Amino acid sequence: MARSLERDWNEKLSVLEQLERDYATLAPATSSHVGEAERQGILDLVHNLPAVWHAGTTTHAERKQVVRLLMKDVMLTKLEKTIRVDVRWQTHACSTLEVPRPQPAFVSCRTAPEVIERIRQLARDHTDMQIAERLNLEGSRSGQGGAFTANKVDWLRYVSGIKSGCPLGPAACPTGQRGDGRYSAQAAAEQLNVSVSTIADWCKAGKLDGVQGAPRGPWWVKLPPEGISALRKPVRQYKPRRAQPLPEPLKGVAARKTRHRS
Protein backbone atom coordinates (compact mmCIF):
# COMPACT_ATOMS: atom_id res chain seq x y z
CA MET A 1 0.00 0.00 0.00
CA ALA A 2 2.87 2.37 0.80
CA ARG A 3 4.45 1.70 -2.59
CA SER A 4 1.13 2.40 -4.34
CA LEU A 5 0.73 5.71 -2.55
CA GLU A 6 4.29 6.69 -3.40
CA ARG A 7 3.75 5.83 -7.04
CA ASP A 8 0.55 7.93 -7.23
CA TRP A 9 2.29 10.81 -5.50
CA ASN A 10 5.17 10.76 -7.96
CA GLU A 11 2.73 10.71 -10.88
CA LYS A 12 0.88 13.77 -9.56
CA LEU A 13 4.18 15.58 -9.05
CA SER A 14 5.14 14.85 -12.63
CA VAL A 15 1.83 16.27 -13.88
CA LEU A 16 2.30 19.39 -11.77
CA GLU A 17 5.85 19.95 -13.08
CA GLN A 18 4.59 19.60 -16.68
CA LEU A 19 1.82 22.16 -16.08
CA GLU A 20 4.30 24.60 -14.57
CA ARG A 21 6.62 24.22 -17.59
CA ASP A 22 3.71 24.75 -20.00
CA TYR A 23 2.59 27.86 -18.14
CA ALA A 24 6.11 29.27 -18.22
CA THR A 25 6.32 28.84 -21.99
CA LEU A 26 3.08 30.77 -22.66
CA ALA A 27 3.35 34.29 -24.05
CA PRO A 28 2.84 36.92 -21.39
CA ALA A 29 -0.78 38.07 -21.26
CA THR A 30 -1.61 41.50 -22.44
CA SER A 31 -2.15 44.08 -19.76
CA SER A 32 -5.70 44.15 -18.36
CA HIS A 33 -5.44 47.87 -17.77
CA VAL A 34 -7.66 50.05 -19.95
CA GLY A 35 -5.92 52.51 -22.17
CA GLU A 36 -6.64 56.22 -22.08
CA ALA A 37 -8.56 56.13 -25.36
CA GLU A 38 -10.71 53.21 -24.22
CA ARG A 39 -11.33 54.90 -20.89
CA GLN A 40 -12.51 58.06 -22.63
CA GLY A 41 -14.76 56.00 -24.90
CA ILE A 42 -16.39 54.38 -21.88
CA LEU A 43 -16.98 57.77 -20.26
CA ASP A 44 -18.51 59.10 -23.48
CA LEU A 45 -20.77 56.05 -23.64
CA VAL A 46 -22.05 56.75 -20.12
CA HIS A 47 -23.05 60.28 -21.07
CA ASN A 48 -24.68 59.04 -24.28
CA LEU A 49 -26.57 56.19 -22.61
CA PRO A 50 -30.04 57.55 -23.61
CA ALA A 51 -28.91 57.68 -27.22
CA VAL A 52 -27.65 54.10 -27.00
CA TRP A 53 -30.88 53.00 -25.32
CA HIS A 54 -33.13 54.51 -28.02
CA ALA A 55 -30.89 53.59 -30.95
CA GLY A 56 -32.55 51.42 -33.57
CA THR A 57 -29.58 49.04 -33.53
CA THR A 58 -29.95 48.30 -29.80
CA THR A 59 -31.88 45.06 -29.24
CA HIS A 60 -34.24 44.32 -26.35
CA ALA A 61 -31.79 41.76 -25.01
CA GLU A 62 -29.05 44.43 -24.88
CA ARG A 63 -31.40 46.85 -23.07
CA LYS A 64 -32.15 44.18 -20.46
CA GLN A 65 -28.44 43.62 -20.03
CA VAL A 66 -27.89 47.35 -19.46
CA VAL A 67 -30.61 47.35 -16.81
CA ARG A 68 -29.02 44.39 -15.03
CA LEU A 69 -25.67 46.13 -15.06
CA LEU A 70 -27.03 49.35 -13.60
CA MET A 71 -29.70 48.17 -11.14
CA LYS A 72 -29.22 45.93 -8.15
CA ASP A 73 -32.86 45.46 -7.21
CA VAL A 74 -36.28 47.13 -7.48
CA MET A 75 -39.09 47.17 -4.90
CA LEU A 76 -42.70 48.05 -5.82
CA THR A 77 -45.24 49.30 -3.25
CA LYS A 78 -48.90 49.55 -4.25
CA LEU A 79 -50.52 52.72 -2.88
CA GLU A 80 -54.11 53.91 -3.18
CA LYS A 81 -53.75 55.68 -6.53
CA THR A 82 -50.09 55.19 -7.45
CA ILE A 83 -47.28 52.65 -7.30
CA ARG A 84 -44.05 53.62 -5.54
CA VAL A 85 -40.91 52.34 -7.23
CA ASP A 86 -37.74 52.09 -5.09
CA VAL A 87 -34.63 51.42 -7.19
CA ARG A 88 -31.30 50.43 -5.64
CA TRP A 89 -28.40 50.90 -8.03
CA GLN A 90 -25.17 48.92 -8.17
CA THR A 91 -23.46 51.85 -6.45
CA HIS A 92 -25.94 51.37 -3.52
CA ALA A 93 -27.54 54.72 -4.33
CA CYS A 94 -31.36 54.70 -4.14
CA SER A 95 -34.00 56.41 -6.27
CA THR A 96 -37.73 56.64 -5.60
CA LEU A 97 -40.53 57.61 -7.93
CA GLU A 98 -44.30 57.16 -8.14
CA VAL A 99 -46.22 56.14 -11.24
CA PRO A 100 -50.01 56.06 -11.75
CA ARG A 101 -51.65 52.72 -11.16
CA PRO A 102 -52.82 51.10 -14.42
CA GLN A 103 -56.56 51.12 -14.94
CA PRO A 104 -58.50 47.85 -14.79
CA ALA A 105 -59.12 46.19 -18.14
CA PHE A 106 -62.84 46.93 -18.08
CA VAL A 107 -62.04 50.64 -17.67
CA SER A 108 -59.19 50.90 -20.17
CA CYS A 109 -61.26 49.08 -22.82
CA ARG A 110 -64.36 51.21 -22.24
CA THR A 111 -65.55 53.37 -25.14
CA ALA A 112 -65.10 57.09 -24.46
CA PRO A 113 -68.19 58.91 -23.08
CA GLU A 114 -68.10 61.45 -25.91
CA VAL A 115 -68.36 58.62 -28.45
CA ILE A 116 -71.37 57.19 -26.58
CA GLU A 117 -72.99 60.63 -26.67
CA ARG A 118 -72.31 60.86 -30.40
CA ILE A 119 -74.02 57.48 -30.90
CA ARG A 120 -76.99 58.79 -28.90
CA GLN A 121 -77.29 61.76 -31.26
CA LEU A 122 -76.96 59.72 -34.44
CA ALA A 123 -79.30 56.93 -33.31
CA ARG A 124 -82.32 59.20 -33.79
CA ASP A 125 -82.19 59.17 -37.60
CA HIS A 126 -79.38 56.75 -38.57
CA THR A 127 -79.20 52.97 -38.73
CA ASP A 128 -76.45 51.13 -36.86
CA MET A 129 -74.50 50.65 -40.10
CA GLN A 130 -74.77 54.35 -40.93
CA ILE A 131 -73.65 55.26 -37.40
CA ALA A 132 -70.59 52.98 -37.71
CA GLU A 133 -69.64 54.55 -41.04
CA ARG A 134 -70.04 58.07 -39.66
CA LEU A 135 -67.94 57.34 -36.56
CA ASN A 136 -65.16 55.80 -38.64
CA LEU A 137 -65.13 58.84 -40.95
CA GLU A 138 -64.91 61.12 -37.90
CA GLY A 139 -61.88 59.17 -36.63
CA SER A 140 -63.58 57.75 -33.53
CA ARG A 141 -62.44 54.39 -32.19
CA SER A 142 -64.00 51.81 -29.91
CA GLY A 143 -62.64 51.04 -26.46
CA GLN A 144 -60.33 48.35 -27.85
CA GLY A 145 -59.04 50.66 -30.56
CA GLY A 146 -60.67 49.02 -33.58
CA ALA A 147 -63.01 50.45 -36.18
CA PHE A 148 -66.75 50.49 -35.56
CA THR A 149 -69.15 47.98 -37.08
CA ALA A 150 -72.94 47.72 -36.97
CA ASN A 151 -72.69 44.96 -34.36
CA LYS A 152 -70.46 47.10 -32.12
CA VAL A 153 -72.86 50.03 -32.37
CA ASP A 154 -75.80 47.73 -31.59
CA TRP A 155 -74.00 46.41 -28.47
CA LEU A 156 -73.04 49.91 -27.27
CA ARG A 157 -76.63 51.06 -27.69
CA TYR A 158 -77.82 48.05 -25.71
CA VAL A 159 -75.45 48.54 -22.74
CA SER A 160 -76.05 52.31 -22.77
CA GLY A 161 -79.83 52.08 -22.99
CA ILE A 162 -80.03 53.95 -26.33
CA LYS A 163 -83.02 53.14 -28.53
CA SER A 164 -82.65 53.16 -32.28
CA GLY A 165 -84.83 55.57 -34.22
CA CYS A 166 -84.04 53.62 -37.41
CA PRO A 167 -84.41 49.90 -36.67
CA LEU A 168 -83.99 47.29 -39.38
CA GLY A 169 -87.07 45.32 -38.41
CA PRO A 170 -90.57 46.81 -38.72
CA ALA A 171 -91.62 45.16 -35.43
CA ALA A 172 -89.33 47.61 -33.59
CA CYS A 173 -91.11 50.55 -35.23
CA PRO A 174 -94.78 50.47 -34.14
CA THR A 175 -95.64 53.74 -35.92
CA GLY A 176 -94.42 52.38 -39.25
CA GLN A 177 -92.16 55.39 -39.85
CA ARG A 178 -88.51 55.63 -38.76
CA GLY A 179 -86.56 58.61 -37.58
CA ASP A 180 -85.10 59.12 -41.06
CA GLY A 181 -88.61 59.48 -42.51
CA ARG A 182 -88.76 56.09 -44.24
CA TYR A 183 -91.89 53.94 -44.01
CA SER A 184 -92.05 50.20 -43.57
CA ALA A 185 -93.43 48.26 -46.53
CA GLN A 186 -96.67 47.62 -44.67
CA ALA A 187 -97.11 51.30 -43.76
CA ALA A 188 -96.28 52.36 -47.34
CA ALA A 189 -98.80 49.84 -48.69
CA GLU A 190 -101.49 51.32 -46.47
CA GLN A 191 -100.60 54.83 -47.62
CA LEU A 192 -100.79 53.90 -51.32
CA ASN A 193 -103.69 51.45 -51.06
CA VAL A 194 -101.67 48.60 -52.57
CA SER A 195 -100.26 45.28 -51.35
CA VAL A 196 -96.88 44.76 -49.68
CA SER A 197 -95.70 42.72 -52.67
CA THR A 198 -96.49 45.68 -54.94
CA ILE A 199 -94.33 47.92 -52.74
CA ALA A 200 -91.45 45.42 -53.05
CA ASP A 201 -91.84 45.27 -56.84
CA TRP A 202 -91.86 49.07 -57.10
CA CYS A 203 -88.71 49.29 -54.96
CA LYS A 204 -86.89 46.73 -57.12
CA ALA A 205 -87.95 48.56 -60.27
CA GLY A 206 -86.79 51.94 -58.92
CA LYS A 207 -90.30 53.32 -58.88
CA LEU A 208 -89.93 53.88 -55.12
CA ASP A 209 -86.86 54.91 -53.12
CA GLY A 210 -86.51 51.78 -50.98
CA VAL A 211 -83.57 50.34 -49.03
CA GLN A 212 -82.92 46.99 -47.32
CA GLY A 213 -80.65 46.48 -44.35
CA ALA A 214 -79.77 43.00 -45.59
CA PRO A 215 -80.51 40.91 -48.69
CA ARG A 216 -84.14 39.77 -48.59
CA GLY A 217 -84.67 41.99 -45.59
CA PRO A 218 -87.66 44.26 -45.07
CA TRP A 219 -88.01 47.32 -47.29
CA TRP A 220 -87.97 50.86 -45.94
CA VAL A 221 -89.47 53.35 -48.33
CA LYS A 222 -89.40 57.12 -48.78
CA LEU A 223 -92.81 58.56 -49.58
CA PRO A 224 -92.66 62.25 -50.55
CA PRO A 225 -96.06 63.98 -50.84
CA GLU A 226 -95.84 64.13 -54.63
CA GLY A 227 -95.03 60.42 -54.74
CA ILE A 228 -98.04 59.56 -52.61
CA SER A 229 -100.41 61.56 -54.81
CA ALA A 230 -98.96 60.02 -57.98
CA LEU A 231 -98.94 56.39 -56.85
CA ARG A 232 -101.92 56.13 -54.54
CA LYS A 233 -104.59 53.84 -55.89
CA PRO A 234 -108.27 54.59 -55.35
CA VAL A 235 -110.05 52.60 -52.68
CA ARG A 236 -112.35 50.05 -54.20
CA GLN A 237 -115.97 50.15 -53.08
CA TYR A 238 -117.32 46.68 -52.55
CA LYS A 239 -121.14 46.51 -52.89
CA PRO A 240 -122.98 43.72 -51.14
CA ARG A 241 -124.20 41.10 -53.59
CA ARG A 242 -128.02 40.91 -53.95
CA ALA A 243 -129.61 37.63 -52.96
CA GLN A 244 -130.81 35.61 -55.95
CA PRO A 245 -134.36 34.18 -55.79
CA LEU A 246 -134.48 30.49 -55.05
CA PRO A 247 -135.83 28.08 -57.69
CA GLU A 248 -139.41 26.79 -57.07
CA PRO A 249 -138.37 23.30 -55.89
CA LEU A 250 -135.91 24.77 -53.38
CA LYS A 251 -138.56 27.16 -52.03
CA GLY A 252 -140.67 24.22 -50.83
CA VAL A 253 -137.65 22.65 -49.14
CA ALA A 254 -136.83 25.92 -47.38
CA ALA A 255 -140.44 26.28 -46.23
CA ARG A 256 -140.50 22.76 -44.79
CA LYS A 257 -137.21 23.42 -42.91
CA THR A 258 -138.67 26.61 -41.45
CA ARG A 259 -141.81 24.80 -40.22
CA HIS A 260 -139.70 22.01 -38.80
CA ARG A 261 -137.55 24.46 -36.79
CA SER A 262 -140.58 26.24 -35.44
C-alpha positions as CSV (number, residue, x, y, z in Angstrom):
1,M,0.0,0.0,0.0
2,A,2.9,2.4,0.8
3,R,4.4,1.7,-2.6
4,S,1.1,2.4,-4.3
5,L,0.7,5.7,-2.5
6,E,4.3,6.7,-3.4
7,R,3.8,5.8,-7.0
8,D,0.5,7.9,-7.2
9,W,2.3,10.8,-5.5
10,N,5.2,10.8,-8.0
11,E,2.7,10.7,-10.9
12,K,0.9,13.8,-9.6
13,L,4.2,15.6,-9.0
14,S,5.1,14.8,-12.6
15,V,1.8,16.3,-13.9
16,L,2.3,19.4,-11.8
17,E,5.8,19.9,-13.1
18,Q,4.6,19.6,-16.7
19,L,1.8,22.2,-16.1
20,E,4.3,24.6,-14.6
21,R,6.6,24.2,-17.6
22,D,3.7,24.8,-20.0
23,Y,2.6,27.9,-18.1
24,A,6.1,29.3,-18.2
25,T,6.3,28.8,-22.0
26,L,3.1,30.8,-22.7
27,A,3.4,34.3,-24.1
28,P,2.8,36.9,-21.4
29,A,-0.8,38.1,-21.3
30,T,-1.6,41.5,-22.4
31,S,-2.1,44.1,-19.8
32,S,-5.7,44.2,-18.4
33,H,-5.4,47.9,-17.8
34,V,-7.7,50.0,-19.9
35,G,-5.9,52.5,-22.2
36,E,-6.6,56.2,-22.1
37,A,-8.6,56.1,-25.4
38,E,-10.7,53.2,-24.2
39,R,-11.3,54.9,-20.9
40,Q,-12.5,58.1,-22.6
41,G,-14.8,56.0,-24.9
42,I,-16.4,54.4,-21.9
43,L,-17.0,57.8,-20.3
44,D,-18.5,59.1,-23.5
45,L,-20.8,56.1,-23.6
46,V,-22.1,56.8,-20.1
47,H,-23.0,60.3,-21.1
48,N,-24.7,59.0,-24.3
49,L,-26.6,56.2,-22.6
50,P,-30.0,57.6,-23.6
51,A,-28.9,57.7,-27.2
52,V,-27.7,54.1,-27.0
53,W,-30.9,53.0,-25.3
54,H,-33.1,54.5,-28.0
55,A,-30.9,53.6,-31.0
56,G,-32.6,51.4,-33.6
57,T,-29.6,49.0,-33.5
58,T,-30.0,48.3,-29.8
59,T,-31.9,45.1,-29.2
60,H,-34.2,44.3,-26.4
61,A,-31.8,41.8,-25.0
62,E,-29.1,44.4,-24.9
63,R,-31.4,46.8,-23.1
64,K,-32.2,44.2,-20.5
65,Q,-28.4,43.6,-20.0
66,V,-27.9,47.4,-19.5
67,V,-30.6,47.4,-16.8
68,R,-29.0,44.4,-15.0
69,L,-25.7,46.1,-15.1
70,L,-27.0,49.4,-13.6
71,M,-29.7,48.2,-11.1
72,K,-29.2,45.9,-8.2
73,D,-32.9,45.5,-7.2
74,V,-36.3,47.1,-7.5
75,M,-39.1,47.2,-4.9
76,L,-42.7,48.1,-5.8
77,T,-45.2,49.3,-3.2
78,K,-48.9,49.6,-4.2
79,L,-50.5,52.7,-2.9
80,E,-54.1,53.9,-3.2
81,K,-53.8,55.7,-6.5
82,T,-50.1,55.2,-7.5
83,I,-47.3,52.6,-7.3
84,R,-44.1,53.6,-5.5
85,V,-40.9,52.3,-7.2
86,D,-37.7,52.1,-5.1
87,V,-34.6,51.4,-7.2
88,R,-31.3,50.4,-5.6
89,W,-28.4,50.9,-8.0
90,Q,-25.2,48.9,-8.2
91,T,-23.5,51.9,-6.5
92,H,-25.9,51.4,-3.5
93,A,-27.5,54.7,-4.3
94,C,-31.4,54.7,-4.1
95,S,-34.0,56.4,-6.3
96,T,-37.7,56.6,-5.6
97,L,-40.5,57.6,-7.9
98,E,-44.3,57.2,-8.1
99,V,-46.2,56.1,-11.2
100,P,-50.0,56.1,-11.8
101,R,-51.6,52.7,-11.2
102,P,-52.8,51.1,-14.4
103,Q,-56.6,51.1,-14.9
104,P,-58.5,47.9,-14.8
105,A,-59.1,46.2,-18.1
106,F,-62.8,46.9,-18.1
107,V,-62.0,50.6,-17.7
108,S,-59.2,50.9,-20.2
109,C,-61.3,49.1,-22.8
110,R,-64.4,51.2,-22.2
111,T,-65.5,53.4,-25.1
112,A,-65.1,57.1,-24.5
113,P,-68.2,58.9,-23.1
114,E,-68.1,61.4,-25.9
115,V,-68.4,58.6,-28.4
116,I,-71.4,57.2,-26.6
117,E,-73.0,60.6,-26.7
118,R,-72.3,60.9,-30.4
119,I,-74.0,57.5,-30.9
120,R,-77.0,58.8,-28.9
121,Q,-77.3,61.8,-31.3
122,L,-77.0,59.7,-34.4
123,A,-79.3,56.9,-33.3
124,R,-82.3,59.2,-33.8
125,D,-82.2,59.2,-37.6
126,H,-79.4,56.8,-38.6
127,T,-79.2,53.0,-38.7
128,D,-76.4,51.1,-36.9
129,M,-74.5,50.7,-40.1
130,Q,-74.8,54.4,-40.9
131,I,-73.6,55.3,-37.4
132,A,-70.6,53.0,-37.7
133,E,-69.6,54.5,-41.0
134,R,-70.0,58.1,-39.7
135,L,-67.9,57.3,-36.6
136,N,-65.2,55.8,-38.6
137,L,-65.1,58.8,-40.9
138,E,-64.9,61.1,-37.9
139,G,-61.9,59.2,-36.6
140,S,-63.6,57.8,-33.5
141,R,-62.4,54.4,-32.2
142,S,-64.0,51.8,-29.9
143,G,-62.6,51.0,-26.5
144,Q,-60.3,48.4,-27.9
145,G,-59.0,50.7,-30.6
146,G,-60.7,49.0,-33.6
147,A,-63.0,50.5,-36.2
148,F,-66.7,50.5,-35.6
149,T,-69.2,48.0,-37.1
150,A,-72.9,47.7,-37.0
151,N,-72.7,45.0,-34.4
152,K,-70.5,47.1,-32.1
153,V,-72.9,50.0,-32.4
154,D,-75.8,47.7,-31.6
155,W,-74.0,46.4,-28.5
156,L,-73.0,49.9,-27.3
157,R,-76.6,51.1,-27.7
158,Y,-77.8,48.1,-25.7
159,V,-75.4,48.5,-22.7
160,S,-76.0,52.3,-22.8
161,G,-79.8,52.1,-23.0
162,I,-80.0,53.9,-26.3
163,K,-83.0,53.1,-28.5
164,S,-82.6,53.2,-32.3
165,G,-84.8,55.6,-34.2
166,C,-84.0,53.6,-37.4
167,P,-84.4,49.9,-36.7
168,L,-84.0,47.3,-39.4
169,G,-87.1,45.3,-38.4
170,P,-90.6,46.8,-38.7
171,A,-91.6,45.2,-35.4
172,A,-89.3,47.6,-33.6
173,C,-91.1,50.6,-35.2
174,P,-94.8,50.5,-34.1
175,T,-95.6,53.7,-35.9
176,G,-94.4,52.4,-39.3
177,Q,-92.2,55.4,-39.9
178,R,-88.5,55.6,-38.8
179,G,-86.6,58.6,-37.6
180,D,-85.1,59.1,-41.1
181,G,-88.6,59.5,-42.5
182,R,-88.8,56.1,-44.2
183,Y,-91.9,53.9,-44.0
184,S,-92.1,50.2,-43.6
185,A,-93.4,48.3,-46.5
186,Q,-96.7,47.6,-44.7
187,A,-97.1,51.3,-43.8
188,A,-96.3,52.4,-47.3
189,A,-98.8,49.8,-48.7
190,E,-101.5,51.3,-46.5
191,Q,-100.6,54.8,-47.6
192,L,-100.8,53.9,-51.3
193,N,-103.7,51.5,-51.1
194,V,-101.7,48.6,-52.6
195,S,-100.3,45.3,-51.3
196,V,-96.9,44.8,-49.7
197,S,-95.7,42.7,-52.7
198,T,-96.5,45.7,-54.9
199,I,-94.3,47.9,-52.7
200,A,-91.5,45.4,-53.1
201,D,-91.8,45.3,-56.8
202,W,-91.9,49.1,-57.1
203,C,-88.7,49.3,-55.0
204,K,-86.9,46.7,-57.1
205,A,-88.0,48.6,-60.3
206,G,-86.8,51.9,-58.9
207,K,-90.3,53.3,-58.9
208,L,-89.9,53.9,-55.1
209,D,-86.9,54.9,-53.1
210,G,-86.5,51.8,-51.0
211,V,-83.6,50.3,-49.0
212,Q,-82.9,47.0,-47.3
213,G,-80.7,46.5,-44.4
214,A,-79.8,43.0,-45.6
215,P,-80.5,40.9,-48.7
216,R,-84.1,39.8,-48.6
217,G,-84.7,42.0,-45.6
218,P,-87.7,44.3,-45.1
219,W,-88.0,47.3,-47.3
220,W,-88.0,50.9,-45.9
221,V,-89.5,53.4,-48.3
222,K,-89.4,57.1,-48.8
223,L,-92.8,58.6,-49.6
224,P,-92.7,62.3,-50.5
225,P,-96.1,64.0,-50.8
226,E,-95.8,64.1,-54.6
227,G,-95.0,60.4,-54.7
228,I,-98.0,59.6,-52.6
229,S,-100.4,61.6,-54.8
230,A,-99.0,60.0,-58.0
231,L,-98.9,56.4,-56.9
232,R,-101.9,56.1,-54.5
233,K,-104.6,53.8,-55.9
234,P,-108.3,54.6,-55.4
235,V,-110.1,52.6,-52.7
236,R,-112.4,50.0,-54.2
237,Q,-116.0,50.2,-53.1
238,Y,-117.3,46.7,-52.6
239,K,-121.1,46.5,-52.9
240,P,-123.0,43.7,-51.1
241,R,-124.2,41.1,-53.6
242,R,-128.0,40.9,-54.0
243,A,-129.6,37.6,-53.0
244,Q,-130.8,35.6,-56.0
245,P,-134.4,34.2,-55.8
246,L,-134.5,30.5,-55.1
247,P,-135.8,28.1,-57.7
248,E,-139.4,26.8,-57.1
249,P,-138.4,23.3,-55.9
250,L,-135.9,24.8,-53.4
251,K,-138.6,27.2,-52.0
252,G,-140.7,24.2,-50.8
253,V,-137.6,22.6,-49.1
254,A,-136.8,25.9,-47.4
255,A,-140.4,26.3,-46.2
256,R,-140.5,22.8,-44.8
257,K,-137.2,23.4,-42.9
258,T,-138.7,26.6,-41.5
259,R,-141.8,24.8,-40.2
260,H,-139.7,22.0,-38.8
261,R,-137.5,24.5,-36.8
262,S,-140.6,26.2,-35.4
